[in-house]
Amino acid sequence: MQIGVNVPNFGPGTDPDMLRQWAQTVEGLGFDLLMVSDHIAITPDVAEQYPAPFYEPFTTLSWLAGVTRRVRLGTTVLIVGYRHPLLTARMAANLNRLSGGRLVLGVGVGWARQEFEALGVPFRRRGALTDEYLHAMREAWRDTDDYDTAAIPIWVGGNSDAGMRRAVLLGDAWHPLRCTPEWLAEAAGRLKVIADELDRPVPALMPRIALRETPEPVTAPDRLAGVGTIDQIVADLDRIRLLGAETVVLDPFNGDLTEIRQPERAWRTLAAVAAYHRSQEDR
């Protein structure tokens, strides 16, 4: 199982130097994937959780491709309805080519109603638009012979049954976000049921989980995967590996904006996870 990191590309204290440090830390620790989030119009509903500055993912990843060499680069998740599908297809193809085939395109339907309104996109049609645009993107890639786009994996986010169906029908992987270990185990079974009902292959499991180390064990029944002592965190990773996940993405942002300016705590936890992961690979 490979491990990725969701790097904060937003908030006070985030600037090119900080993004560079994050990218070089993630790659230097041996992680396999670096991902960033997506918002365009920082409307009040977005700013409440992800305040400005917010670095747009395609331009940010294109820049980070130049300061890294090995780590894959991705979006968790790109809101499909925010951009014309032909523009998204072209930008994704360009980024994949410029980075040496390192792009992972995680996609989702979005949730910020005010941002949809600011962009002139109908919020109530976001699911249908996502399906339509994903079809259009794949058609554009099929009709394009000047870029090797066949290798761009699409990870479909969304923890609902609708998200699972979309992953089965239109994605290469299902990318659930921030859940409890118990929920993820049950949902992996549900994903197979949905795939069987649709007579389609089961997409790969690529979850994004929280990452927050605590000095004492967290025993609350609603504990998110990736939250707790380092022993709890690595136990969660082992459990996710046993579910058949091919990649898990660690999300170190847990709502504390001060940690964006001071990422050293997150980096220490990532270093501990990386050391554990290397020890497992050596066994």
Secondary structure, 3 states (H helix, E strand, C coil): CEEEEECCCECCCCCHHHHHHHHHHHHHCCCCEEEECCCCCCCHHHHCCCCCCECCHHHHHHHHHHHCCCCEEEEEEEEHHHCCHHHHHHHHHHHHHHCCCCEEEEEECCCCHHHHHHHCCCHHHHHHHHHHHHHHHHHHHHCCCCCCCCCCCEEEECCCHHHHHHHHHHCCEEECECCCHHHHHHHHHHHHHHHHHCCCCCCEECCEEECEECCCCCCCCCCCCCEECHHHHHHHHHHHHHCCCCEEEEECCCCCCHHHHCCHHHHHHHHHHHHHHHHHHHC
